[in-house]
Amino acid sequence: MSARQHHLSFAKKVIPAETFRAPDRMFEELTGPKREAFLFFLWTESGKGMVEALPHVGLAPGGREMAKLDVVGHVKSGAVEVVVISMPPALNANEAMFLALVRKAGEPSVFFYERCADLGTGTVHVKEAVLAETRPDGSRSNYGFHEGLDLPAFKAQLEKILEVSLAGLEGSLEPVTAAAFMATGTGRSGVGRSTIRRPPEKKGPKHGGLLELLLLVRFGLPLVMFALAYTVPALGFRLWQVVGPLYTLLSLVIGVALLVFLYRVYAANRLGTPFGPGMAVAGWLVPGLNFFMPPLVVRGAHKAVVGTGAGLLVLVWWLGWLLQMTNEIVRGMKAQLTRVDGGAWHVSFPTGGGFSLPDPLGDIYIHLSSGIGGLAVTLAAYAILWHLVRSIRAKL
């Protein structure tokens, strides 16, 4: 697993799991004189099995101050109790900057103040964050986007939701001293021995096998047909009568299988994905959204499971996918492309009507819809998607 997964595992898995398993112990340890040692112990435990563990301190995203793993403070007001934890630098979307362990009328929950993606640029947002809450039953609430990446911004939003004041949070705990640390003895804390039940990495079902196979067939067939066209043209021409319609059928089945696969990936990784499972599917179907949402959905699935967004690869795939879908539609409508005396290419349909493609758009489309250009588009659309799906399935 990548180093950034250490950050996600600690905030999204270890802290919630331990809080819901033993809330009394968590609140006691994180407000006592051994809180720093206990918190660092949890951080170390969550980094086990990683290729490279992250340091617990570093420069904040702005580069002007430090961000470190620390217990910021503890507030108890009536039936509400809050412990706030600051995190090491959060660099990517879905990585938490602050956590809040909350008990309200005895019921525990964990709040995350996390980085989010800027849909306009496709990068992590430099000003806004998302506030979310998870509960013992696995449910999650999102409280929207908020400006500000610092502790005051987090406190302001948390105060509104919990309806308590967090004033004085930073100075609410007694300083950690060697005398106080030693006075507590070694029986209660458990620091130094692995009493923490670190949640194992969940291995979900290897769904998507059919999709992977269909994608392999979909980009493999054109390679075979391309080879036949240059070696046994007559056979290639006869086979095309069957293979041509098969391309379109395969593409339709792949589209459905892809939506099912992405829905399942998003449903199994709710805390690590930029959208909910429903939105991951709706982004493909809603007009307007389906022009820019699909690559974000695929990127989000890859990042949540594999640990990297594969941004450039996803972009090349999406451009190839759009061109391939255009080719499928034109072929399905049996459109004819003609050109008279070196003029503009004209697209006409058997049912009537048509339009012209201005230069050089017509020449570009001709090159990308047939021959080597058409083969390259097919490979970009289906071979790259096959690689992305295979990479995700390998980590499930």
C-alpha positions in Angstrom: 0.0 0.0 0.0 1.2 3.5 -0.7 2.4 5.9 2.0 -0.7 8.1 1.7 -2.8 5.1 2.7 -1.2 5.4 6.1 -2.9 8.7 6.5 -6.3 7.4 5.4 -6.1 4.2 7.4 -5.4 6.0 10.6 -8.2 8.6 10.2 -10.8 6.6 8.4 -10.3 3.1 9.9 -8.3 2.8 13.1 -9.7 5.9 15.0 -13.4 5.1 14.2 -12.9 1.4 14.9 -11.3 2.0 18.3 -13.7 4.7 19.2 -16.8 2.6 18.5 -15.3 -0.5 20.1 -14.2 1.1 23.3 -15.3 4.7 23.6 -14.6 5.0 27.3 -11.1 3.9 26.9 -10.5 6.2 23.9 -11.7 9.3 25.6 -9.8 8.4 28.8 -6.5 7.8 27.0 -6.8 10.8 24.7 -7.4 13.2 27.6 -4.8 11.8 30.0 -1.1 12.4 30.6 -0.1 9.6 28.2 -2.2 10.9 25.4 0.7 11.8 23.1 2.3 8.3 23.5 -1.1 6.6 23.1 -1.9 8.6 19.9 1.5 7.9 18.4 1.1 4.2 19.2 -2.1 4.2 17.2 -0.4 6.0 14.4 2.4 3.4 14.4 0.0 0.5 14.5 -2.0 1.9 11.5 1.3 2.2 9.5 2.1 -1.5 9.9 2.0 -3.3 6.6 2.6 -0.1 4.6 5.4 0.0 2.0 6.4 3.3 3.6 5.0 4.8 6.8 4.4 8.6 6.9 6.0 10.9 9.5 3.6 12.2 12.1 4.6 15.8 11.5 5.3 18.0 8.5 4.6 21.3 6.7 1.0 22.1 6.3 -0.3 22.5 2.7 0.3 26.3 2.8 3.9 25.7 3.7 4.0 28.4 6.4 3.3 26.3 9.5 3.6 22.8 10.8 0.8 20.2 10.9 1.3 17.3 13.3 -0.5 14.5 15.0 -1.7 15.8 18.3 -4.6 16.0 20.7 -5.8 19.6 20.3 -8.1 19.6 23.3 -11.1 18.3 25.2 -14.5 20.0 25.8 -17.4 18.6 27.8 -20.7 20.5 27.8 -23.8 18.9 29.2 -24.4 15.6 27.3 -21.8 16.4 24.7 -18.1 15.5 25.0 -15.6 16.3 22.2 -11.9 15.4 21.7 -10.3 17.1 18.7 -7.2 15.6 17.0 -5.0 17.4 14.5 -3.5 15.3 11.7 -0.2 15.3 9.8 -0.3 17.2 6.5 -3.3 16.3 4.4 -2.3 16.6 0.8 -5.0 14.8 -1.2 -8.7 14.9 -1.4 -10.4 12.8 1.3 -7.5 13.1 3.6 -8.5 14.5 7.0 -6.9 17.6 8.6 -8.8 17.3 11.9 -10.8 14.6 13.6 -13.3 15.0 16.4 -14.3 12.1 18.6 -17.8 13.0 19.9 -20.1 11.5 22.5 -23.6 13.0 22.5 -25.9 11.5 25.1 -23.5 8.6 25.3 -23.5 7.8 21.6 -20.1 8.0 19.9 -19.4 9.3 16.4 -16.3 10.6 14.6 -16.2 13.8 12.6 -13.7 14.4 9.7 -12.7 17.8 8.3 -11.1 16.7 5.1 -9.6 18.0 1.9 -11.8 17.9 -1.2 -11.4 18.0 -5.0 -11.9 21.2 -7.0 -14.2 20.0 -9.8 -13.1 23.0 -11.9 -9.4 22.1 -12.0 -9.5 18.4 -11.1 -6.9 19.0 -8.3 -7.3 19.3 -4.5 -9.1 22.5 -3.5 -6.9 25.1 -2.0 -9.5 26.9 0.1 -12.4 24.5 0.8 -12.9 21.4 2.9 -15.7 18.9 3.6 -17.1 18.1 7.0 -18.4 14.6 7.5 -19.5 12.3 10.3 -19.5 8.5 10.6 -21.3 6.4 13.2 -21.0 2.9 14.7 -23.6 1.5 12.2 -21.5 2.6 9.3 -23.7 5.4 8.2 -22.2 8.7 7.1 -23.4 12.3 7.0 -21.9 15.0 4.9 -22.3 18.6 6.1 -21.1 20.2 2.8 -18.2 22.3 1.7 -16.8 25.0 3.9 -14.1 27.6 3.3 -11.0 27.4 5.4 -8.5 24.6 6.0 -7.5 25.5 9.6 -8.6 24.7 13.1 -10.8 27.8 13.6 -12.8 26.9 10.4 -13.3 23.3 11.7 -14.3 24.5 15.2 -16.8 27.0 13.7 -18.6 24.3 11.7 -18.5 21.7 14.5 -20.0 24.2 17.0 -23.0 24.8 14.7 -23.7 21.1 14.3 -23.2 20.1 18.0 -24.6 23.3 19.3 -21.8 23.6 21.9 -19.0 26.1 22.3 -15.5 25.0 21.6 -13.9 28.2 23.0 -10.8 27.5 24.9 -10.4 24.1 23.3 -6.6 24.5 22.7 -5.8 25.2 26.4 -8.3 22.7 27.9 -5.8 19.9 28.7 -3.1 19.9 31.3 0.4 19.9 29.8 2.1 16.5 29.4 4.9 16.2 31.9 7.3 13.4 32.8 6.1 13.5 36.4 2.4 13.1 35.4 3.3 10.4 32.8 5.2 8.3 35.3 2.6 8.8 38.1 0.0 7.0 36.1 2.0 3.8 36.0 1.9 1.4 33.1 -1.2 -0.6 33.9 -3.8 1.6 32.3 -2.4 2.9 29.2 -1.1 -0.2 27.5 1.4 1.9 25.5 4.2 -0.3 24.3 2.2 -3.5 24.0 -0.2 -4.2 21.2 -3.6 -4.2 22.9 -5.2 -2.3 20.0 -7.3 -4.3 17.6 -6.1 -2.9 14.4 -8.9 -3.5 11.9 -7.6 -5.8 9.2 -7.8 -4.6 5.6 -11.1 -5.8 4.3 -10.9 -8.0 1.3 -14.1 -7.5 -0.6 -15.5 -9.8 -3.3 -13.5 -9.8 -6.5 -16.4 -8.4 -8.5 -15.7 -7.1 -11.9 -14.3 -10.3 -13.4 -16.9 -10.3 -16.2 -16.1 -6.7 -17.0 -12.4 -7.3 -17.2 -13.0 -10.3 -19.6 -15.4 -8.3 -21.8 -12.9 -5.4 -22.0 -10.1 -7.8 -23.0 -12.3 -9.2 -25.8 -13.4 -5.8 -26.9 -9.9 -4.4 -27.5 -8.5 -7.8 -28.6 -11.0 -8.4 -31.5 -10.0 -5.2 -33.4 -6.3 -6.3 -33.1 -7.2 -9.6 -34.7 -9.4 -8.0 -37.4 -6.6 -5.5 -38.2 -4.1 -8.3 -38.6 -6.5 -10.2 -40.9 -7.2 -7.1 -43.0 -3.5 -7.1 -44.0 -2.9 -10.8 -44.2 -6.1 -12.5 -45.3 -8.3 -9.6 -46.6 -11.1 -11.9 -47.9 -11.5 -13.7 -44.6 -11.4 -10.4 -42.7 -14.1 -9.0 -44.9 -16.4 -12.0 -44.4 -15.9 -12.0 -40.6 -16.6 -8.2 -40.4 -20.3 -8.9 -41.3 -20.5 -10.7 -37.9 -17.9 -8.8 -35.8 -19.1 -5.3 -36.7 -22.5 -5.7 -34.9 -20.7 -7.6 -32.1 -18.6 -4.5 -31.4 -21.7 -2.5 -30.6 -23.3 -5.3 -28.5 -20.1 -5.7 -26.5 -19.9 -1.9 -25.9 -23.4 -1.8 -24.5 -22.8 -4.8 -22.2 -19.5 -3.3 -21.1 -21.3 0.0 -20.3 -23.8 -1.7 -18.0 -21.1 -3.9 -16.3 -18.9 -0.8 -15.7 -21.7 1.0 -13.9 -22.4 -2.0 -11.7 -18.6 -2.4 -11.0 -18.2 1.3 -10.1 -21.3 1.3 -7.9 -19.9 -1.7 -5.9 -16.5 -0.1 -5.5 -18.0 3.1 -4.3 -20.4 1.3 -1.9 -17.5 -0.7 -0.4 -15.2 2.4 0.0 -17.7 5.2 1.1 -15.1 6.9 3.3 -12.4 7.1 0.6 -14.4 8.1 -2.5 -15.3 11.6 -3.6 -18.9 10.8 -4.4 -21.6 8.4 -3.1 -22.4 5.2 -5.0 -25.6 6.7 -6.5 -23.7 9.7 -7.8 -21.0 7.5 -9.2 -23.7 6.0 -11.5 -25.8 9.1 -12.1 -22.7 11.0 -13.3 -22.8 8.7 -16.4 -26.5 9.1 -17.1 -27.4 12.7 -16.4 -27.0 14.9 -19.5 -24.4 17.5 -19.0 -22.8 15.8 -16.1 -21.9 12.8 -18.3 -19.4 14.9 -20.2 -17.1 15.5 -17.2 -18.2 13.3 -14.4 -17.2 9.8 -15.7 -13.4 10.4 -15.6 -13.8 11.8 -12.1 -15.7 8.8 -11.0 -13.2 6.4 -12.5 -10.3 8.4 -11.0 -12.0 8.4 -7.6 -12.5 4.6 -7.6 -8.9 4.0 -8.6 -7.6 6.4 -5.9 -9.8 4.9 -3.2 -8.7 1.4 -3.8 -5.2 1.6 -5.4 -4.1 4.8 -3.7 -3.3 6.8 -6.8 -5.6 8.8 -9.1 -3.9 7.8 -12.3 -4.9 11.2 -13.6 -3.1 11.3 -17.0 -4.0 7.7 -17.8 -7.7 8.4 -17.0 -7.6 11.5 -19.1 -6.2 9.6 -22.1 -8.8 6.9 -21.6 -11.7 9.4 -21.4 -10.7 11.1 -24.7 -10.4 7.7 -26.3 -13.8 6.7 -24.9 -15.5 9.8 -26.2 -14.0 9.3 -29.7 -14.9 5.6 -29.6 -18.5 6.3 -28.6 -18.7 8.8 -31.5 -17.5 6.1 -33.9 -20.0 3.6 -32.5 -22.9 6.0 -33.0 -21.8 7.0 -36.5 -21.4 3.3 -37.5 -24.7 2.4 -35.9 -26.5 5.1 -37.9 -24.8 3.8 -41.0 -23.6 7.3 -41.8 -21.7 7.8 -45.1 -18.7 10.2 -45.4 -18.1 11.8 -48.8 -15.9 14.5 -50.2 -16.2 16.2 -53.5 -13.2 17.9 -55.3 -11.2 18.3 -52.2 -13.9 20.2 -50.3 -15.2 19.6 -46.8 -16.2 16.1 -45.7 -20.0 15.6 -45.7 -21.8 13.2 -43.3 -25.1 11.9 -44.6 -27.6 9.3 -43.3 -29.7 6.7 -45.1 -32.8 8.2 -43.5 -32.0 11.7 -44.9 -30.2 14.7 -43.6 -26.5 15.3 -42.9 -23.9 17.9 -42.1 -20.4 19.0 -43.1 -17.2 18.7 -41.2 -15.0 21.8 -41.7 -11.3 21.4 -42.3 -9.3 20.1 -40.6 -11.9 18.4 -38.4 -13.0 16.1 -41.1 -9.5 14.9 -41.9 -8.8 14.3 -38.2 -12.0 12.3 -37.7 -11.3 10.2 -40.8 -7.9 9.3 -39.4 -9.3 8.5 -35.9 -12.2 6.4 -37.1 -10.4 4.0 -39.5 -7.1 2.2 -40.0 -4.3 2.6 -37.4 -6.0 5.7 -36.0 -9.2 3.9 -35.3 -7.3 1.0 -33.7 -5.4 3.5 -31.5 -8.7 5.0 -30.3 -10.1 1.6 -29.5 -7.1 0.7 -27.5 -7.3 4.0 -25.6 -11.0 3.4 -24.9 -10.9 -0.2 -23.9 -7.3 -1.3 -23.2 -6.7 1.5 -20.8 -10.0 0.9 -19.0 -9.1 -2.8 -18.8 -5.8 -1.9 -17.1 -7.6 0.5 -14.6 -10.3 -2.1 -13.8 -7.6 -4.8 -13.4 -5.6 -2.6 -11.1 -8.6 -1.9 -8.9 -9.6 -5.6 -8.8 -6.1 -6.5 -7.7 -6.5 -4.4 -4.6 -10.0 -5.4 -3.6 
